[in-house]
């Protein structure tokens, strides 16, 4: 019974840039367009070669030129499309109709300055004809109308009609989006990843069959800070595809080199340009907050000279390895391209001569930079004064592509030869968007423009005079030999140029060859402005592997298939490499404790995933002759689970076996795993004591966590009793917490022994006997401590979250041999052995620590950052004292507090706490451990409103620390069952109070006690402070005696 397998069902894609704007009406960057077109459908899309429009929602159209020379285009659309998202992906109650199309297009027309209004210029009306027919009327026969409709996302009227006028282009949360595309938004983590989930009832499958059927469940875009890391993850099989466009060296020397999987590399010539722009916005158009470039750039001679110092040959051959195509016009190779004649040559010497002959002859101060005299056009126009130096001309680029920064710095050197002083600036892309683009606050930039295939609507429309406004696309100048202000001083005031006039003529020219005459002229106008001279056409560098998925196709031959194109063709063809039904996978059996004391109950958490969504049946045999069977719980499309409970008698070893059966009857339908249970005698006991509520002062490291100081996530805190702090999980989701202290005294813990010493490695293997004592002090270092005791560099990174760890491990001979991996003879002459091998052993110990935090007990899903060893000595201190070996560790990390709580929960503690000021003494024996812990616990209690009485209270609860769901890169998370779930916010003063909010602060847990365990909770006597909710964002402090209610 063959069927498509969903194992693996998620395609992992490596990306460099974040999604800037989720609003489908106001997408801006390439990643925005990709996300938009995954979620939304459009009337037409371009084919995979970007050569011509093809139907999407549209099923046919008819164009008629009317007697008054207007044109009516009547479009019929599918009746198979529905609006839905992750909240209810099966929802078919909102069919997409012509009413939605009419609403979308009219909304775009009525709200200019978004992404799409330029494509609807000259549209005079959009009219509803019937449920699945509408018409578009243009004021002349518009040759490019079908091209212009390509890619415009159709939004649901029932949702967007609730948006207030003027808010249509504002930012939106991706969870809010409801589309009719093949995917919906499935989740994200800021700066880390985005997920898109396949949704059912996609019209493409209904209307076009197999050729437009999505055969994967999810696309998971993982963000990387650099291309090398992304390429290495593809090499290691952690990703399925990756973009490394910003780093040619990585493409040539890392991608596919030494990889564990076969990597297919693709160098793709793409639509668009490396955008080199000069700010020559006329002074008449500038305002205080828009168009603040240097006025000297209004001089065309200066702009021409600057362009003569741009070495395009060097950029293409040296920086880009010859992969890219050298550019002249803003339109790339193909039918619409114009060969520019004449081209401005690269010649800094001639550029300098040009300047000196046209009003910039001086270098009075001898610094090599030219200065203006009275013959300068800019001086004559009053833009600059005599003596003005061509200095500090900002040449900016975003930090998202290293090639751009290389161009900026190379260009600055070449410009200096011509007497022009560039000031290179590399900014974040968001800053470039806000300042350079939206505010016109730049002099020269190196960036990128991506085009669609049709030149008028997608590329040449950028330089229309109507785009010369804040947030508009034209941040350079009116193009062509002349321009004027029409209706000056009237409400209809606007700019008109030779470029605008010929652009309008081009749109109205139905004959393709005749239209190209105008398109060529527009390209020449842009080039002759000396405001735009692209060095190369966009080049995409990619890689993919067929290790897990096939169907990627040839991207170099079909540019519309890459992972950076907003077209859907790739995702219709990619399928899992394994194409048939498989049995349950990820089968796991996890006892709540192992070893476990005889006579005490142990819980077995059973989990499995079925690729086809089959209901799983679990059967467990405990190994003592008893067993149980149960139907799995949970969504069949996700991990299914069940918890069994059992009590063992007497002590001994038992093999517990779990079977997961998909009930399909195939050979591989029944999959089993086993766990060897170690049942000990019942002398084990653990005492937990919680105390000092409100009475744990904040260390100075909290100052660095204040949001007002650029830290995270503390909003404010008190400096005296009661010690409480406000923590912002978002700008509108603020909780009030207080810390407590926790003592733990444990005797005869079988969970930790020399077989599994937990806190130390076994570099020499598991010993038969042995004793070790671990004394561990862990605290958040102060700035002075980090800066002066460890390194100035670490001090420069200080954020209040660095843990200083000072650990003494005292070992007898057997333990030293096992833990350090030394021989008996090395133990006997330990001083010599450590002098010879101390560095080697220290390195191995370091590797073990790193593996514990990044793999064995991966903390990423807990702190949203990998475990990081910030300081570790090249050789740790160790000496032999009597018959014992003492190892002294002194190291700094990000995340040790998280790893410590992971360790403790993996052994005996039922929850995961946020430790600070932590000290532990552990005496590890051959079969059991005695230990004591004294620590402060952050986030121990939070202000709350009692669900029983409605009165203010402080809530203490067992908690786990994971805040991210599992991913391919980080596959274990306790947060998984809570992903996408909500709870009622009852935190006093919270702006979301009384509403349902997503879990994002921690994973709920329970402080369950096993046999021989006790918990003591102490609370302060007398009247104490409580926080009463008044209204969202407003609360007040009240005092009352404190009592405790157990729930």
N, C-alpha and C positions, 0 to 999 in steps of 0.2 A: 504494500500500500504506500507508494511513494508520495511524499509531500514535501514542500519547502521547509527546510530546517531553519530554525531561528537561533541555532547555536553555532557559532556566535551570531548574535543578532544586532550588534552595535558596531558601526563603522567609526573608527577613531581617526580624526583628522587633526593634524598639527597646523595651527594658525599663529600668526605673529601679532595681529592687531585686534583690538576690541571692537565690538559693535557700538557705534556712537549714538545712533538715533534709531529707535525701534518704531517710531511713527511711520507707517507706510506712506503717508502723504508728504513726508519730509526727510526721506532717506538722503544720505549725503556721501558716505564713503563706501568703498567696494564691499566691505563686510556687511554694511547696512542693507545693500541691495540683495546680497546672497540670502540673508535672513528673511527679508521681505518676500522674496519670491519662493521660498520654501513654504511660507505660511499662507500666502495669498495666490489666487489665480488671476490671470489677466485675459483680455479678449483675444489677443494675438501674442505670439512669442517668435523670436528668431529661431531658425533651425540650427543644428549643431555646428554648421559652418559659418554662421552669422551672415548668410548670403541673402536670405529672403524671409519675410514673415510667413508663419504658418498658424493655423487655427489653434486656439486653446479653448476658452469658453465659447468663442464664436464658432458657429457651424456654417456660416455663409454670409455674404454681403453683396449689395448692389449699389452702384454709384450712378447718380443721374445729375447732369448739368441742367439747371433750370433756366427758363427764358430770361430771367433777370441776372444771369451769369453767376448765381449762387450754386452751390452743389449740395445735394442731399445724399447721404450715405446711410442706407438701411441695413442693419445688422441683425441677424438671427442668432440666438445663443442657445446653449444646451439647457435641457430641463433636468440634468442629472447632478447638478452641483449643490452643495449644502455648506452652510456656515457652521463650524464647530471648533472646539478647542479641547485642551486636556481635561477641563472640568467634566465634560460629557462628550467624549469623542464620537459616540454612536448617535448623537442627537441629529435627527433629520427634520426637526420642527421648523427650521429656518432655511428653506430653499433659496438659492440665489436666483433672482429674477431680473427682468429688464428694469424694474423699479430701482434695484440696487445699483445697476450700472448708471442709470440716469442720475441718481443721487450722487454717486462717486464723481462723475465727470463734472457735474454742476458745482459740487463742493470744491473741486480743484480750481475751477474757473473763478469762483467767488472768493477764494482764499489764495491769492497769488503769493509768490515768494517761496513756495514749497518746491518739491522735486519735479513736479509734473506740469505746472501751468504753462511752461514754455512750449510744450507739445500741443497745447490746445488753443494757441493763439489763432485768431480768425475763426474760431468756432462761435457762431452766433446763437445757437440753441441746441440743446440735447433733449429729445422728446420721447416720451413713453408711447409706444404703439399698442403693445399687448404684453402679456406676461413674459414672453420670451422674444420680443422684437422691440427695437428702439431705433431711432434715427438721429444722425448728427448732421447739422446744417452748417456749412462754412460760407463765408461771404464772397468766396471765389472758388473755382475748382482747385482745391488744395492737393497737389500732387503727392504729398508725403503723408496723408492722413492715416493710412493703415499702418505705415511704419511708426507714426507718432503714437498710435494706440498700443503698440507693443510694450509689454512689461508693466503697464499702469495697473496697480493692484486694485481690484474691486472690493470695496469695503461694505459691510452689512449696514443697511439703512436703519434697521431696528436698533442697533447699538449706537452708531455715530450720530443719529438724529438727536440723541440726548446731550451731545457736546454743545457747550455754550458757544455762541458766535464769537469769533476771535480766538478760540482755543484749538482750532482744528490742527494747527501746526505745532502745538506744544508737545513736550515729551510725554510719552505714555509708558506704562509698565508692560513688559512683554506678556505677563500673565493675563492682561486685559484683552489681548488681541484675539479676535475670532475670525478665522479665514476659511477659504474653501480650497486651499492648496493641498499638496500631498502630505505635508507635515504640519505639526503644531509645535509651539514652544513647549519644551519639556522641563526646563529648569536651567539655572546658571549659577556660577559663583564669580563674583566680581574679580576680574583680572586673572581668572583661572580656567573657566570652561563654560561652554554653552551646549545645551542638548536640545535636539529637535526629534520629535516622536512621530512616526508614521500614524496617520489617522485613517479610519475606514471611510467607506462611501466616497472615495475620491472620484470625481467625474472623469478623470483621465482614463481610469481603468474601464469604466462603463462605456465611454464614448470611443475609445481607441484600442481597447483590449490589451494584450500582452505588451505591446510596444510602449505603453505608458502606465505600466503597473509597477509600483514600488515593491521591492522584494526584500527589503531590510526593515528592521524595527526602529532603529534610532541612528542618528548621526550625532556624534559627540566631538565637538570642536574643542581641542585642548590648546590653551594659549601658552606660548613660550616667550621668554624674554630675549632669546637669541636663536638664530637659525641653526647653530651648531648643535645645541641641545635637542632641538626638534629633529634634526637629521639623525642624530644618534639614537633617538627613541624609535625612529623608523627602522634604522639598522638593527636594533635589538628586538624588533617585532612588537613593540608596544603601541605603534601606530600603524594605520593602514595606508595613509596618504599624508603628504606634507607639502607645504609651500615654503621654499627657501629663497624666494625672489630677491631678498635684500642682501644676499651674501654669495657672490660668485665663488669665492674660495671654498665655502662649505659645499656648494654644488659640485665642484670639481674634486675636492680633496677629502670630503667627509661622507657625503651622501653615497651610500652603497659600498663604501670602502670598509672592508673587514666586517661586513654585516653578517648576521646570523640568518637572514632571509634574503631571497633574491629581490633586488630593488630595481625597478624600471625608472630611468631618469627621463624627464621631458623638458626640453627648452622650447618654450612656446612664444611665438610672436603674436602679441595681443593688441586689441584695439586700444588706442590711447597714446599718450605722450609722457615723457619726462617733461614736466611743465616748468620752463624757465620764464619767469615773469618779472617785469619791471613796472613799478608804480608810477604812472604818469597821469593820475586822476587830475583833471583841470581844477585850478583853484576855485573857479566859479561853482563847482559842484561839491567842494569839500565842506565839512562841518567840524565842529570842535571834536566830535567823537568818531568821525569817519573820514578816511582819506588823509592820513597824517604822514605820508611819505615825504622824503626830502624834495623840496621844490626844484632843486637843480636838475632832477630827473625829468622835468618837463621839457628840458632842452633836448631835441632829437639828436643833436650831435653827441651829447654825453651818452645817450642810450645806445647810439650806433657804436661808439667807441667801446662801451662795455661789452656789447655783443661780439665785437671783434677780438675780445680777450677770452672768449669761451672756446676751449679746445675740444671740439666734438670728436675729432679723430682719436685723441688720447682717451677720452671717456669710453668710446666704443671698443677700441682695440685693447687698451690696457686695463681699464677698470671693469669692463664687461666681457673681456676675453673673446671679442668678436662674435658673441652670440646675438647681440642686438643689431637692429638695422639703424644706421645713421639717419637722422631726420633732417628735413628742411621745412616742409609745410607741417601744419598742425593735423592734417589728414594723412593717415598712413598709406602704405603701398596698396594699390588696387585701382579700380576704375575711377574713383573720385579724387585720387591724389593728383596734385599739381606739382610739376617740377619747378621749383622756384628759380627765377632768373632775373637779375643776378643774385647769387648768394653772397652774404657778408663773409669775407675770408677771416680765418684766424690769423691775426698778425698784431701782437701787442705793440710792436715798434711803429707800425703804420697807424694804429689807434692813437698812440701818443702824438704822432705828427698831426693827425686829424684834429685833436684837441688843441694843440698849440697853434694851429692855423685858424682856429675858430673861437678865440676868446679865452683860452686857458694856457697862456704861454709861460707863466711864471712858476718858479719854485724858489721863492725868496728865502724860506727858512732852510732850504737844502735837505729836506727830509724825503725827497723823491716824489712827492705828491704835488700835482699841478694846482695852480691857483688862478682864479678868474681876473681878467682885466675888463676895462670898460667896453670892449668889443664883444664880450660874451652876450649871446642872445638872452640868457637867463638874467644877466645884469640889466640889459636894456629893457626887459619886461618887468623889472622890479622884483624878481623872485629871490635874487641873492644880491649881495654887495660885492664891490670890487675887493679882491683879496680872499674871497671865499675859496676854501681849499676842498678839493675832491677827497674828502676824508670821512671815515666812520659811516660809510654806506653799508647799511645792514644787509647781509646776504644770509637768508634764513632757510632752514630746511627742518622738517620733522625728524624725530629720532627713530622712526619706524623702519627706515631703510638705510643701512650703512653706506650704500652707493651714493646717496644724496649728500651725506656729510662729506664723503670723499670729494665729490664734485665741488662743493662749497669751498673747501680748503685749497684744492688745486686752483680753482678759479681766482681765489684771493691772491695767490702767488702770481698768476699770469696778469691779473689786473694791476698789480703793483708795478709791473714792468712798463705799463702804459701810464703810470702816474696817477692811478686810481686806487684809493684806499678802501678796501672792503673790511667790514667787521663781521666775521662769521659768527652765526648764532644757530645752535642746534636746540630746538624746542620740542616739547611734547606735541603730538598731533592735535590734541584737544586745544592746546594754547595757540597753535597755528590757525586752527579753525576760528577760534574766538577773536584773536587779535588781527592776524594777517588777512584772513578771508573776510570774516564778518565785519571787521572794523576798518579794513584797509590800512592797517598800521604796520607797514613794512616798506622796504625799499626795493629789494630784489629777493625773489624766493626760488628755490629748487624743490619741486614737489611732483605731483602726478595728477593727470586727468585721465579718466577712463571713458571711452566713447562707446556708443552703440554703432551699429553698422551704417545707418542712414546719417549722412553728414550734417544736414541742416538742423534737424531737431535735436540731435544729441551732442554735437560738438560745436558747430559754427554759431549756434544760438547763444553760446557763452558770451560772445563779444557784441551782442546787441546793446545799443545804448540804454534800453530799458532795464538792462541788468546792472547799470551803474548806479547802485543804491546800496545802503547797508544790508549785508546778507546776500546781495546779488552775486552772480557769477563773474561779472566783468569788474575786476579790481585793477584795471590797467588804464584804459583810455577809450574815448570814442574812436572807432576805426574808420579808415578811409581818408581821402584827401581833404574832406571838409565835414564840419558838423555845426549845428546851430541849436539854440534854445528856442523852442516854438511856444507861443502863447505865454511868454514870460510874465510872471506876476499873476496869472490866472490859475484857477483850479485845474485847468487842463494843461498846465505847463509841462513840457516834456522835451527831451533831447532827440534830435533827428540827425542822422549822419548819412554819408554816401554808402556806408556799409549797410545801414538799415534799409535804405532804398533798394539796393540790389538784392538783399536778402529776401525782401517781400516779392520781388520779381521772380526770384528763383522758386519760391513756394508755389507761385501761380503758373509755373511752366510745366505742363504735363509731359512734354516730350523729354525723355531722359538725356539725350545728347545735348539738346538746347539748354536744359537745366544745368548741365555740367559747365557750360560757359560761365554762368553766374557763380557757381561753386568755386571755379578756379579763380575768379576775380576776388572773391571774398578771402580766399587763402592768401592771395598776394597782398591784399589790404592788411591782414594781420601781420604778415612778415615785415612789410614795409613800415609798420609802426615802431619797429625796434623795441617793442614791449614784450614780444613773445618769439622765442627761437629755440624750439625743442632740440636737444642734442641727440635723442634717440627715441624710437617708438617702443612702447611698453614691451617688456620681455618678462615672461613668467618662468620661473625655475621651480620644477616640481619633482616629486618622486612618489611612487606607490609600490606596494608589494601585493602579489597574488597569493600570499601565504594563507590568508583567511577568506579573501573575497576575490572574485573574478568579474570580468565584464567592464574593466576600466576604459578600454578602448585606446585609440591613438590620439593623444591630445595635441601633438604637434600638427597633425593633419586636420583635426577638428577642434578648433579653438574654443568652441562652445561647450566643451565637456570638462573643463578643469574644475577644481574645487574652489576657484575664486570667481567663476562666472555665475551670474544670477539666473542661469537657465537650468532647467530640471533634467536634461537628457542623461547625465551621468547616473542619476539616482533611479532611473528607470531600468538601467542595465546591470548595475552592480548587484551581485547575488553572493550568498555565502558559498565558499568553496565546497563545503559539504551540502549536498542538495537533497538528502533524504532524511526521513524520520530517524531520530535517535532516542534512546531511552533517557530517563532522568539523569541530570548532571548536577554538579556541585552538591552532591549528597554529603551531608555532614552530621555527625553525632557529637554533641558537646555536653559533657557532664558539668553541673554547676560547681563541683569540686572533685578533685582526683589527685591525691588519695582522699578517701572519705572514711569517717569513723563508723565502725560497725554499730548498728542500731539507729543510725541517723539517716534521715531522708536525703536523697540526692535527686536532682532534677536533670533529665536528659532533654536537651533542646535538639530537635530533629529538623533538618532543613533539606530541601531539594528543589531543583528547578526543572520544569519540563518544557522543552523547546517548542512543542506544539500546543501548549496550553492544556494538556490533559490533566485531569484530577489525579493526584498522587495518593496512593494508599501506603501508610507506614506500618511496618511490623518490626517489633523489637524483641529480641531474646536477651535476657539479662545475664545469662551465663550461669545461673544457679538453678536452672530447670523451670523458670517461670518466664512469661512473656506477655505482650499486649499487642493489639492491632487497633489502628485508628485512621480515620480519613483526615488527610492534611487540611489545614486551615490556610486562609490567605487567597489572594487573587491568583487564578490559574495562569495568568500572564506574567506573574512575578514569582519570587521565591515563595514556596509553600512550606509550612512549618507545623509542628505539633510538639508539645512538651509532655513527656512522660515522667512519672515520679516513682521511685522505688527505694526500698530500705533493704540493705544487705545484712545478713547474719550467717555465719560468724565472720571473723576477719579472714583474709586470704586474697587471692587473685582471681578475678572473674573476667571473662571475655564477653563484653556486651556487643551484640551485632544488630545493626539496623538495616532493613531492606526497604527500598523505595521502589514502588511498582506503579507504572503508568497504566496498568490494566489493559494494555493493547495486545498482549499475547505474543510479542516478538521475543527473539532470543535476548535482545539487549533491553527489554522492558523492565527488568528487575535488577537493580543495582544495589550493592551492599557495601557498608563500611563497618569497621569494628574498632572498639576502644578497650584496652586492657585496664580494668578497674583495680586499684590497689585499696583494699579495705583494711583499715588498721583498727587497733583497739581504741577505746573511747576515752583515753586520758587527755585528749586534746581539749584546750579551752582558750577562749579569746575574750578579752574585756575591752569594750570601746567606751570611752568617756568623752562626751562633748561638754565644753564649759567655756567661760569667759565671753559670753555673748555681749556684744556692744563694747567689749573692753580690749580689743586688739588694735592698737594704734597702727597707722599707716606708715610704712617706711618711705624714705624720700624718693624711692623709685616710682611711687605713685604719681609724683609731680610730673614725671615724663610720660605718664599715660593719659594725662589730661588732654582732651580734645582741643581745648583752647591753646595748648602749647604745641599742637601738631601731633599729639600722641593718639592713643586708642586704648580702651573705649570709655575712659572715665570722664564724666561731665563735671562733677564736683564732689568734694568730700569734706568731712568735718575734721577739726584738729583737736577735739576733746571729746570726752564721753557725752553721749553715746557716739561711738565711731561708726559712721555710716557713709556710703558713697553712692552716687547716681551713676548708672552705667547705661550707655546708649547702644542698643542693638540696631537701631536705625535712628534717623533724625526725629521720628515721631514715636519711637518705642523705647522709652526710658524706664528702667527699673531701679529701685532703691535696695541696696544690699548692706549687710553687716557681716563681718568675719567672725569666726569663733576659733577656739583651739580644740584639738583632738589628741587624746592619749590612747594608745593601743598597747596592751600587754598581752602577749600570746605565749603559750607554753605548749610544747609537744606538737608543733605544727608539722604534720607529715607532708603538707603541701610544698615545703621547702626543705631540701636536704642536700647532702653532698652529691647525690645523684642528679638533682635539679637545683643547683644553688641559687638560681634566679639573679642575684645581684652581682655575680662574678662569672667569668667564663670558665670553661674547662678546656684550656688550650692543650692540655696533655691527655685528655680523655677522662671518662668517668672512673673515679677511684672506688676501691672496695670499702675503704674506711675514710678516715680523715675528719679534721675539725678546722673550722675557719670562723673568725670573728670579723664582722663588718661594722665599722663605725662610719656613718655617713652624715655629713653636715651639708645641707643644700639651702641656699638662700639667694634671693635676687640681689645681685651686686649693685652697689651704688656707682654713680658715674666715676667718682674719684677712685674707687676700688678697681674698676675695670680699666680706667685710663692709666693709672700709675702702677698697678700691680701686674697688669697683663700686657696691654699695648695701647699706644695712642690711636692706632688704626681702629681697634675695637671701640675705643672711646668715641671715635667719630661716628660709629654706627649705633651708639647707645640709645636704647628706646625704653628702658625700664623693665624689659622682659628677659634680660640675660641672667641665667642661673650660674652661680659660682658653686662648685662642688669640691669639697675636701673630704677625701675618703681614705680611711686606714683599713687595710685588710691584713689580719694577723693569722698566719697559717702554720699548722704543724707540718712535719715532713711530707706526709701523704697528701695533704691538701695542697701544699706548695707545688709538688710535682704535678698534680692534676690541674690546678688553676693556672700556673705559669708555664706549664709544658717544659719543665726542666727535668734533668736526670738525677739519680741518687748522688752521683759524683758531683754534679753541679750544686746540689743542695749542700753537700759536705763542704765544698769550697765556694760558697755562694758569692763572696765578694769578687772573686776572679770571674765567676760565671756571669755575674751581672755586668761587670766591666766589658766582657766580650759580647754578651747577647742582650744587654738591657734595651738597646735601641730596637732590636728585632722584636723582642717580646712586647715592648711598649707599643710598637706599630700594630702587632697582632691584637693587643688589647683594644687599641683604638678602633680597628676594623670591626671587632666584635661589638663594641658600643654602638658604632654607626649602624651596623646591621640590625641590632636590637631596635633602634629607634626608627629606622627607615623600612625595615622588612618584617622581622619577626613580630614586633609590636608596633607596626607603623602608626605614627601619631598624626599623620597628615590630616585625616578626617576629623581630628580632635581640635587642632589649633590652626587649620587651614594653611599650614606651612610645614615643610619637611624638617625633621630632626636635624639639627646642625651643630657640629662640633666646632666651636669658635676658637677655642684655645686648648691645646693638648701638648704637653712637653715632649721634646724629641726623645728624652729618656726619663722615665718616671723614677722617683726615689724608691729605693728598696735596700733593705739591709737585714742581716741575720742577727737576731737578738736572743741569746740563749739558744734554745732548741726551736725557736719559731722564726719564720721569715715574715717581715713586716713590709708591706707595699703601701706607699703613700701616693695618692692621686690628688692632683690639683688641676681642675679643668673648668672650662666655661662653655655653656651651650645655649642654644635656643631650643627649649623643649624638654629638658631633663625632668621638669616637674610632671610633664605629661607622660613620659616614659615610666617614671616611678609609679604613678597611679595605675598605669597599664600593668606593670609588674605585680603590684599588690592585688589588683582584681584578678589577675590570672592565677593567683595562688590562693588567697583566702578572703580578701576584703570584698563585700558585696557591691560596693559602689566605686565610682571614680571621683576623686575630690581634687580641688585646685589647691595644691600644697604651696606654702611659702614658709620661710623660717622653719625648715624641716630638719629634724635630727632623728637618727635611727641607730639602735644597737642591736645587732643580730648575731646570735651564736648558732652557727650552722653545724649540725652533727651528721653522722652517717645516715640517719633515717628521719630525724626531726630537727626542728629549729625552735629556739626560744628567741623572741624579739620584743623590743619596746620601741615605740615611736612617740615623739612629741612634736606637734606641728601646728602652725596656724592653717586655717582653711578659708580661702577667699570664697565669696559668694555663698557662704554657709546658710544664711537666712535672707529672705527678701520680704519687703513690705507687700501686703496682700489684703484682699477683702475676703473674709471667711465665707465659704459657700454654705456653711451651716447657719450662721447667724446674720450675715451681711455686715458684720462689724469689722473694723480695722484689726489686722492681726499681723504677726510675723510668721512666715512659712518656712519650715525646715523640711527638706525632703531628700530621700535618696536620689542620686542623680548619676548619670553617665555623661561623658564629656563629648562624644562625637556630635558634630554639628553639620557634617556633610554626608550625603549618601555615598555608597560605594561606587567606584568607577573601575574601569579596566586597569588603570594605573595604581589605584588604591582600593583593592577589592573587598576589604573587610570594614564594615561599619555597623555599629549598633543603631545608627540613625535610620537605617533603611526602612523599618516598619512605619516611621513617622514622616517620611518624605511625602510632601504634598498634603499632609493632614493639618488640621487647625485646632485651636483651643480658644476658649473665651479669655480675653485679657481682663484681669481683675487687679492690676497693679495700680495703686492709687496715684492719681495725677498723670497717668499715662494718656497720651492723646488718642490712643486706640482703645481706651477702656470700654468694656462692654461689647466689643466687636470680636469677631473670629479672626485670629491671626495665625500665620504659619509658625510651626516650630522652627526656631533658628538659634535659640540660646543654649540648649543642651538637649540631651536625650533623657526622657524620664526614666527613672529607675526605682528600685526598692531596696531599703536597707534590711534585707532579710537576714535572720539569724539562724545559723545551723546549731546542731547539738553542741553543748558546752560553750556557747557564746552568750555574752550579756552586753547590753547597751545601757549606759547611764547618760541622761541628758539633764544638765543643770541650767537653770535660767535665773536671771537676776531678780532679787526680791524687791518689794516696794513698787511705787509708781514708776512706770517706764513709758518711753515715747512710742506712740503708734502714729501712723500716717493715715489720715482719712481722705477719701476721694470726694472732691466737690463737683468737678466737671472736667472734661478732657483738658489736660494740661494744667489743672489747678488742684492743689491738695492743701491740707493744713495738718500741723502736728497736734496731737492730743496726748494726754497722759492718763494712765489707768494702771491698776495692778495687773500683773501678768499671770496667767494660768496656762496650762498646756492641755490640748485636746489631741488625742491620737486618732488617726484615720487610716 
